[in-house]
Amino acid sequence: MKQGLLDRVKYHVVPPVFLVLFTGVIQVLIRIGNPTYKLNLESIIGNAFAWKFILSVVIWALGWLWIPGKTFNGPPTNFGYVPVYKANGELYYFASLTAFGFTLYINPEICVTIYENIGPILGVLNIFALTLCLYLLVKAKLKSNEEDPYLRSSEYPLGHEFYRGMELHPRLLGVDVKQLTNCRIGLMLWQWLVLSHFFAAYHLHGFNEGHFASTLLQTVYLYKFYHWETGYFNTLDITLDRAGYYLCWGCIVWVPSFYTFHSYYFVKNIPQVHPITAVLLSIVGLASIYFNYDVDRQKELFKTRPSKDFKIWGKKAASVKASYKLKNGTMKETELLISGWWGVARKINYTFELGAAYCWCAGAGIQFGLWPFLYSFFLTILLLHRIYRDEDKCTTKYGKGWNEYCKKVPYRLLPYIF
């Protein structure tokens, strides 16, 4: 593969730099959130409590993917593979909250223990994630019969293959790796740690309105995800990103550490927002979460509509016809929705997701500067990058159909602005 300067940076420089930067920054964040915390060997290799905690999390996650029950077929790849997922996300969510509540009931100080051991916990998660990523790389390299053309090529450096991943839908112990790492470990740890940090702060300092508003919004947001989990299997994380450090380490380690940093930060740095402000943040945040859900709901309803007379916002749903080619040369037709929210902006769901994120980060007020807002800033960059990635993918896939769609819906995120 002929490489220019940007390609050399992308394939040879970015992977090792990101591996060192992001793997190390998680422990730095702990120190920022709690200046009394001391980095030590346990922050790297964990301790007995951390290993038992993470082992319990992994077994719990696997168990719910092993339970017999309804399955969901994801979209087929361009090489004909149809991934199969377990469709029990909502039940898993409520069972996990019940398990958390029961543990808190029998051990009221468990949340303080988790807070005090967050460094070792992240150390164990890091070991687990890096080991998994190495296994996935070796597993992909040893495959001798594979229809995925990416695996048959050897044009990328080894560091890039470890970083980006190789297999699109690998399976391990009978379960889909992405569903395990993204949905059942990473996001549930986000939920558990947000709740744990709130109750740790409550145990140490008493009730705080700002922290409660932040916890409430994240809990509702995460419930929305599990309610809609099967829809997630149609997103770029699943259909485009491969299982490697970027995705698997990101969900196992980065999500529980960085996505919960503001909640962790609130334990030591007590939010000072007025109760009325906390209520307003809750209202705006809840509205943003609902609209974010409604955007995705409209698309799902349009895909499964019972008739051509299906209506959105009281009007017959309109769309742009597009076609794309499968690997075997077969042409397929689809429709790109331009009614309802999808006629307002192409990624209006991201607009509402950002609105919710800024609301739950603002639960601390502004007296602590930018630290509580790290997640919302990161999410802004992530989603902007994802917008352009998605547009590149759709331009390649749909061609003229996508260009026509963009003419009908010219705005990406904010009507009349962007």
N, C-alpha and C positions, 0 to 999 in steps of 0.2 A: 504494500500500500504506500503510495507516494504521499509524503507528509510535508505540509508547509509549517511555518512557525507556530500558528495557532493550534494545529493538530499535534505538534510535538509537545506543546504546553499541556493540552487537554489529555493526551495519552501517557505522557512520561513525567510531567511535573505535578499536575493536580492530584493524582491518586496518593503519592507518598506525602505530599504536603497536607492534604486533608486528613489522611490517616493519623498523622502526628498531631495536627491542630485540634481536631474534634475529639480525638480520644483523650487528649490531655485537658481540654478546656472544661470537661465535666467536673473534674475535681477542683478546678479553680473557682467555678461557680459556687460550689459548696462553701468555700472559704469566704467568698463575697457575701453570700447570704447569711453566714454565721461566722463572724471574725474570730470567735473563740474556738472554732473547730481547728484541729491540728492535723495536717496531712502526715500520714505515717504509712508503714508497710501494709496495714489493714486496708488502707484506701486502694491498694493495688490488688491484693490477693483475697480480701474479705476476712471475715471472722466467722465463728461458729453460728452466731445468730443469722448473719447475712446468708450463709450457705443454706441453712434450714429454711429461711424465708423464701429464697429464690427457687429452691428445689420444690417447695410446696406450690409455688406459683406455676411452675412448669408442669408439674403433675396434674394440677387442677385444670390447666389449659388443655393438656393432652386428653385428659379424661372426657371432657366435653366434646372433643372431636372424635373420640372413639365410640361414644354412645350411639347405638343404632337410632336412626331417625331420618327425617326428611333431608334430601340433598338438593343442591342447586347447581345447574350446569352453567358455567361462565361462557362468555363469547368465544367461539373457536379462533384459534390462531391462524395466521396465513399459511401455516404448514399442516393444518388439519386437526390439531390437538384440541380437545374440548376438556378444560379443567373442571373438576367436580369438587364442590365445597359442601360443608355441613351447614344446613340452614336452621340453626337453633340459637342465633345470636341474641335475640331478645330474652329467651329463657336463660341463657348463660349469664346475661347481664344481671337479671334479678336474682338469680341464684348466687352470683358473686357478691352482690350487695348484702344479701342475707347472711352469707358466710362472714363478711366483714363485720356486720352488726353483731352476730353471735360471738365472734372473737373479741370484739370490744366489750361486750357484756360480761364475758367471763374473765377478761383481763383489761380493766379500764385504763391501765397505763401502757398498753401495747403501742399506742400511737406515739407516745413520747419516746419509747424505745426505738421505734422505726426512725423517727426524726434524728435521734442521737446516733444512729447507725447508718445513716443514708450514704456516707462515704464508702464503707465496706460493702453495702448493698450494690452500689454502682460499680464497685470493683469486681464483684462476682458477676454482675450482668455483663461487664466488659469482657471477662474471660469467656463466659458462655457464648457471647455473640461472635467474638473473634474466632473461637473454635468452630462454631457453626459455619461461618463464612469460609474458613479454610477447608472444612469438610465438603462444602458445596462446590468449591473450586476443584478439588481433587476428584470428586464424583463426576463432574462435568467433563474433566479432562480424560477420564477413563472410559467414557462412553464411546463404544465403537460403532454403534448403529443408531444414528440420530437424524431425524428429518429436518430439524431446525438448522437452516443454513448458517446461522451465526456460530453454532458449535463446530461446524465442519471447517470453518475458516481458522487460520492461525496468524492473522495479520495484526492482532493487537498485543501489546506487551503484557506480561504476566501481572504486573502491578495494576494495570487498568482492568484486567479481567477479574482480579480479586475485588477491586473497588466497585465496579459496575455490576458484577455478577455475570454468569454465563447462561444458566438455564432460566427459561421464562416461567415455567410452572413445575419446579422440582417437588418431589414428595419425600417424606421422611417418616418412618414408623407408621405408614399408612395414612398420613394426613398431608394436606397441602401446606408447604412451608410458609408461604406468604400469609395464609389465613392464621397459621399458628403464631408467627412473629408479629404481624401487623395488628390483627384483630384480637387475638386471644391472650397475648402477653403484653405487647406494648401499650395498647389503648386501655386495657384493664388495669395495668400498673399506673397509668395516668390517673384513672378514676380512684383507685385505692389510695395512692399517695396524696392526691388532692384532699380527699376526706381525712386521711391520716394527719396531714399537716394542720388542717382546720381543728381537729379534736386535740391535737397536741398543743396548739395555741390556746384553745379553750381551757385545757387542763392547767396550763401554766399561767395564763393571764385573764381568763374569763371570756365572755362572749364579746365579739366584735362585729359590728354591722358590715363594714367594708369587706372583711375576710369572708363573712357568711355570703354576701352577694356574689363574690367571686366564685366561691365553692358551689353555690346554687347554679349559676350559669354554666359552669363547666360540667356539672352533673347532668343537667338537662341536655346540654350539647352532646355528651357522650351517650346518653340514653337514645337520643335521636339517631346517632350513628348505628347503634346496635339494632334499633327498630328497622333501619334501612340497610342493614349490612349487606344483603344480597345485591343492592344497587351499587355498593362500593366495588364489587367485582367487575364492573364495567369501566372503572376509572383508569387513568394513566398508571397509577401505582401498580395495578394488577396487569393491565393489558400491554404495557410498554416497558416498564422497568423490570430488570432482571434481578434475580435473588443473589445479592452480594452485599458487600459492606455498606454501600449507599442506602439500600433499602432495609436489609435485615438488621445490621448494626444500628442503623438509624432508628428503627422501631423498637428494638430491644433496649437500647441504651439512651439514645438521644431524646426520644419522646419522654421516658420516665424522668430524665434529669432536666432537660431544657424546657420542656413544655410545662413542667410543674414548678419551675424555678420561682415564679412570683408567689405561689402558695407557700413554698418553703421559705422564701424571703419574709413573708408576713408573720412567721412564727417569732422571729427575733426582732423584726422591725414592724411594730404594731401599727396598722393603718389608722389614720386619723380623720377619715371622711365623716361628714355629718350623716346622721341616719336618713335624712331626706335625700341626700345625694346617693346613698346606697340604694334606696328604693328606686330612684330615677334610673340609676345604672342597671338595676335588675329589670325594670320595665323595658328599657331600650334594648338590653341584651336579649331578653326573652323574645321580644318582637323580631329581632334580627335572626335568632335561631329558628323561629317559626317560619319566617319568610325564606330562609335558606332551605328548610325542609320542603316548603311549598314549591320552590323552583324545581327541585329534584322530583317531587311528586308529580308535577305536571308532565315532565318528560316521560316518567315511567307509565303514567296513565295513557299518554299518547302512543307509546310503543305497544300497549296491550289494549287499545281502544276497541270496543265491540263493533263499531260501525264507522263509516266515513262521515257521519253527521256529528261526531264527537265535538263537544263544545268546551272552550276555555274562556272564562270570564264572560259567559253568555253569548259568545260568538263561535261560529264553526272554526275549528282549528285549521290554520293554514300552515303550509310547509313548502320547502323547496326540494324538488326531486334531485337525487344524486346517485351516481353509480360508481362502483369500484370493482377491481379485478382480484379474484382469489389467485393463489399460487398456481393452481392447475389451469388458469386462463379463463375460468368461468366468470362471467359478469354478473354482479348482483346489484339490485336497486334498493335504495333506502330513501327515507324522507327526513329532512332537517327541519325541526319545528321552529316556526317564526311567530307563534301566537303566545299570549300570556306574558309571563316573565321573559321568555326566550325571544320575544320581539322587542324587549326593552334594551337588553345588552347581551352579548354572547356569553359572558361569564358573570351574570348578575348574582349567581349563587356565591361567588367569591366575595362580592361586595358585602353581602349580609354576613358571611363568615368572618370577614375582617371587622365588621361592626361589633359582632359579639365578642371577638377576641380583645378589642380595645376596651370594651366595657368591663370584662372580668379582670383585665390587667389594671384598670383604673381604680380598682377597689381599695388601693392603698392611698389614693390621692396623688398629689404631685410633690409632696414634701421630701420624698426619697429620690427625686430626680428620675432618670431614665431606667434604672435597674428593673423595676417591676414591669416595664414595657418591653423587655427584650424579646419575649415570645411574639408579641404583636408586630414588632419591627421585622423579626425573622419571617413571620408568616406573610407579611406584605411582600418581601423579596421573593419568597418561595412561590407564592401564587402568581406574581408578575412573570417570573421565569416559566412557570407552568403554562401560563396563557400562551406564550410564544412557542413553547414546545408542542402544545396541542394544535396550534395553528399550522406549524410545520407538518405535523402528522396528517392533519385533515387536508391540507393543500396537496400533499403527495397522494393521499388515498382517494379523495373525491374530485380533484382537479377543477373543472369548470363549475361543477355543482357547488363546491365550497366558495368559489369566487362569487357566484350568484347569491349565495346565502349571505356573504359579507356585505354585499350591496343592499340587501334587504334589512340587515341588522348591522349598521356600521360601527356601533360602539362596543367596546370590549368590556368595560367595567362600570363606568359612570356615564349615563346618558348626557350627550352634548359636551362632555369633558374628555373622556378617554374610552 
